[in-house]
Amino acid sequence: MTPAVNLAKKLTLNFSLHEYEHDPNSDSYGLEASQKLGLNPAQVFKTLVVQDDNQKLAVACVPVEHLLNLKKIAKAIGSKKAVMADPKLVERTTGYVLGGVSPLGQKKRLPTVIDETAKDFDTIYFSGGRRGLEIQMRADDLAQALGAIFCDIKQE
């Protein structure tokens, strides 16, 4: 299994796994997951990694149908500015390939911000650590496991 699933088991989190056949030609991994699993895209979250003006990395979890607001994430992590992290740095730091980055089980635990809309649902879905695998769990459980905060970070 993936490091994300292994950590969820180790922490005895209440979760379920959902697999689908990933299409390598898909433009959006998150939207592909919501479509193939028949889920509300507002309930499926993508995991993005940003770098602040001090070169520190942080994780942002936003609904797949939205873009990340870089000004809002910068404010949430206490920085003046944030940019999307370099893909190679993301893979090296998290241990996951793009499209399969999970907020759980990263090689190096990073500060994490989950968009506040996650609280609108009983459970949310996010990458299980590889393309074609989603984890379903309560957003509060995910936040507690990561020491994450909830904030409005999506683009309107």
N, C-alpha and C positions, 0 to 999 in steps of 0.2 A: 504494500500500500504506500501511499504518499506520506511525506512528513506531516502534512496537514491532518490527514486521517489518523495517523499514529498519535499526534498530540491530542486530538479530540478524544481518542480512546484513553490515553494516559490521564487526562484531566477528568475523565468520566463525564464528559459533556453529553447531553441528550441531543443526538443528531441523526439524520438519515442521509444516505447517499443516493444520487440520481445520475445515471450514466446515459450518454447518447453518443451516436456516431458523429464524430467531429469531421466537418468538411474542410480540408486544408485551403480551399479557395474562398472560404467565408471572409467577408470584410470586417465583421464585428463579432468577436468571440462571445461577448455577453448577450447580444441580441440573438445570436445563433442558439445559445443555450435556452433562452426563454421561448423561442419558437419551437425548437425540437422537443422540449419538455412540456410545451403547452402552458407556460406560466405567464402571469402578468409581468411585463418587463419592469414595472415599478418595484417589484418584489425581488428582482434579481440584481445583485450588486457586483460591479467590476472593481478590481483591486488595482489601483494606480500608485505609482511611487513618484514623489516629488523631491526636489532638492531646494533648500532654502538659500538665502544670501550668504549663509555661513558654511555652505557645502554640506549641511546635515540633511539626511534623508528622512522622509516620513511617508506613511501609507495613508491613502485616501480611499474610502469605499463609497462609491456613488451608484445610484441606479443606472443600469445599462443604457437606458434611453436618454440619459443626460450627459452633458460634458461637465468636467470639473471646473469650478471657478477658482482660478489660481490666486486671486486676491483674497477670497474667503478662506482658502486652505492656509495661506500664509498667516493670516490673522489668527486662525484656530491654533496654529503651532507656535505662535508668538514670534513670527518673523515679519519682516517688511515686504519680502518678495519671495515667490516660489516659482519654479519652472519644472516642467516634466523632466525627470531624471533620464540620463542616457540609458538606452535599452541594455547595453552590455553591462553597465554598472548595476542595473536592476537585477539582471540574471545572476550576476556574480554575488550580489549582496543577499538576495532572497533565496537563491538555490533553485528557482523556478524559471521556466521559459515563458516568454511573453504569451499571453492568452491562457496561461495556466498558473499565474501568480495568485497564491492564496494569502489572505491575511494571517492564516494560522501556519505554524511550522516553518517559518522562514529561518534561514541560517543565522541571521542576526535580527533580533527583535527590534523593530522600529516603532517610534511613536505612531499611533494610529488614530485616525479620525473617521467616524462613520457618519454618513449623512443622516440628519435627524429624521428623515422620512422612513427610515428603517423601523422606527418605533410605531409606525402606522399599521404594522402587520404582526400577526402572531409569530410568524417565522419569516426568515429571509433566506435567500439562496446566494451562494458565492462559490468561487472556484475551489475545487477540492485538491488543487495542486497539479493538475494536468488538464489539457484540453479534452473536453468530453466528460468531465466529472464535476458535479456540483454537490456542495454540502448544504443541507437545510437545517437551520437551527434558530433558536430565539436570538434576536439581535442583542438583548441584554446579556445572554450567556457568552456570546462572542466578545462583546465589549469587556466583560469581566475577565475573560481568559487572557485578553490582550492588554488590559489596562487602558482601553481606548475611551475616547470621549465622543459624544454625539454633538454635531454642529451642522448648521446649514452651510454646505460646501458645494452644492450643485449649481450649475449655470441655469438661470431662469429662461 
